[in-house]
Amino acid sequence: MKTLVSGATGFIGSHLIPALVDQGHQVVATDVVKEPHWITSSSAIPYVRADLGNDAEIQDLVSGIRPDNVVHLAGLLAEACEAEPQLGFRVNVIATLSLLEACVANGIVRFVMTSSPSVFGRGLAEPVADDAVKLPETVYGQTKLACEHMLGWYGRTHGLSVGAVRFPWVYGPGRTTGLTAQYSSFLFDAIARGEDVVVANPDQSGNWLYVKDAVKSLILMLESDAHSRVIYNIMGGIHSVGDVMNIAQDLFPSARIRIRKAARASYPYASSFDDTRAREELGWRPDYSIRRGMKDHVETVRRTLEVA
């Protein structure tokens, strides 16, 4: 089974691709940047540098590789979309549209991508269900909602097997971008490095999903299309930043964590989402509690520092 992964050099891609290889997939990685060391050092992972903003490059990429499946992870994150809305739509929406067209033209079996709870906006009854009203308050959320609608259209009109997962706060080793990284991964990285940790927003609450569980859900979505819906909420556990730091202090007694109160930042999403449908139809279950995920994260970073 040949699987093309776009956005391969990003945070989730760097965890997904080795897992797909372990599952027996013949993976081809693509991104707009030069391939990182973990790809160049592996003969099992061919890398094709391509710009998904260029329609001709997308067509050449898909027709040249002829994958069975596509996992589409490439895209601009929230901050970049807010700063440059036109660029956000070009990268997140138009490139996805071109990739879907290439999949139809080349007989791709299945197309899976990442969406976001940002499609919902605020003010909804929680936990927010998959089919709740969608009124995104951000440019990023609007781009993801447009992609969700396009998936449904390509499924109905062309018979393409499509699916998407909506991730909350995905944390784990190697995350360097994204609004929520400052609430999660950056704090755990600092603990692993023995640095002082100052928490200014202890009351901020969110749904924490460890990256290995995010990868698990993508593989479930990729390998099973016998379900009734296209897009699923995928959730971990709800915790405040302060509560998580208390758990961190218990796990790592030597960690230097200081919590101070500050004005709560405006976060344009709900905290609680319902992933019952994913559990029932995909067999989805998270394997990592916040305690287990944090421990794995910190220990992984420490091992990396020892090697370096």
Rosetta blueprint (number, residue, H / E / L):
1 M L
2 K E
3 T E
4 L E
5 V E
6 S E
7 G L
8 A L
9 T L
10 G L
11 F H
12 I H
13 G H
14 S H
15 H H
16 L H
17 I H
18 P H
19 A H
20 L H
21 V H
22 D H
23 Q L
24 G L
25 H L
26 Q E
27 V E
28 V E
29 A E
30 T E
31 D E
32 V L
33 V L
34 K L
35 E L
36 P L
37 H H
38 W H
39 I H
40 T H
41 S L
42 S L
43 S L
44 A L
45 I L
46 P L
47 Y E
48 V E
49 R E
50 A L
51 D L
52 L L
53 G L
54 N L
55 D H
56 A H
57 E H
58 I H
59 Q H
60 D H
61 L H
62 V H
63 S H
64 G H
65 I H
66 R L
67 P L
68 D L
69 N E
70 V E
71 V E
72 H E
73 L L
74 A L
75 G L
76 L L
77 L L
78 A H
79 E H
80 A H
81 C H
82 E H
83 A H
84 E L
85 P H
86 Q H
87 L H
88 G H
89 F H
90 R H
91 V H
92 N H
93 V H
94 I H
95 A H
96 T H
97 L H
98 S H
99 L H
100 L H
101 E H
102 A H
103 C H
104 V H
105 A H
106 N L
107 G L
108 I L
109 V L
110 R E
111 F E
112 V E
113 M E
114 T E
115 S E
116 S L
117 P H
118 S H
119 V H
120 F L
121 G L
122 R L
123 G L
124 L L
125 A L
126 E L
127 P L
128 V E
129 A L
130 D L
131 D L
132 A L
133 V L
134 K L
135 L L
136 P L
137 E L
138 T L
139 V H
140 Y H
141 G H
142 Q H
143 T H
144 K H
145 L H
146 A H
147 C H
148 E H
149 H H
150 M H
151 L H
152 G H
153 W H
154 Y H
155 G H
156 R H
157 T H
158 H H
159 G L
160 L L
161 S E
162 V E
163 G E
164 A E
165 V E
166 R E
167 F L
168 P L
169 W E
170 V E
171 Y E
172 G L
173 P L
174 G L
175 R L
176 T L
177 T L
178 G L
179 L H
180 T H
181 A H
182 Q H
183 Y L
184 S L
185 S H
186 F H
187 L H
188 F H
189 D H
190 A H
191 I H
192 A H
193 R L
194 G L
195 E L
196 D L
197 V E
198 V E
199 V E
200 A L
201 N L
202 P L
203 D L
204 Q L
205 S E
206 G E
207 N E
208 W E
209 L E
210 Y E
211 V H
212 K H
213 D H
214 A H
215 V H
216 K H
217 S H
218 L H
219 I H
220 L H
221 M H
222 L H
223 E H
224 S L
225 D L
226 A L
227 H L
228 S L
229 R L
230 V L
231 I E
232 Y E
233 N E
234 I L
235 M L
236 G L
237 G E
238 I E
239 H E
240 S E
241 V H
242 G H
243 D H
244 V H
245 M H
246 N H
247 I H
248 A H
249 Q H
250 D H
251 L H
252 F L
253 P L
254 S L
255 A L
256 R L
257 I E
258 R E
259 I E
260 R L
261 K L
262 A L
263 A L
264 R L
265 A L
266 S L
267 Y L
268 P L
269 Y L
270 A L
271 S L
272 S L
273 F E
274 D L
275 D L
276 T H
277 R H
278 A H
279 R H
280 E H
281 E H
282 L L
283 G L
284 W L
285 R L
286 P L
287 D L
288 Y L
289 S L
290 I H
291 R H
292 R H
293 G H
294 M H
295 K H
296 D H
297 H H
298 V H
299 E H
300 T H
301 V H
302 R H
303 R H
304 T H
305 L H
306 E H
307 V H
308 A L
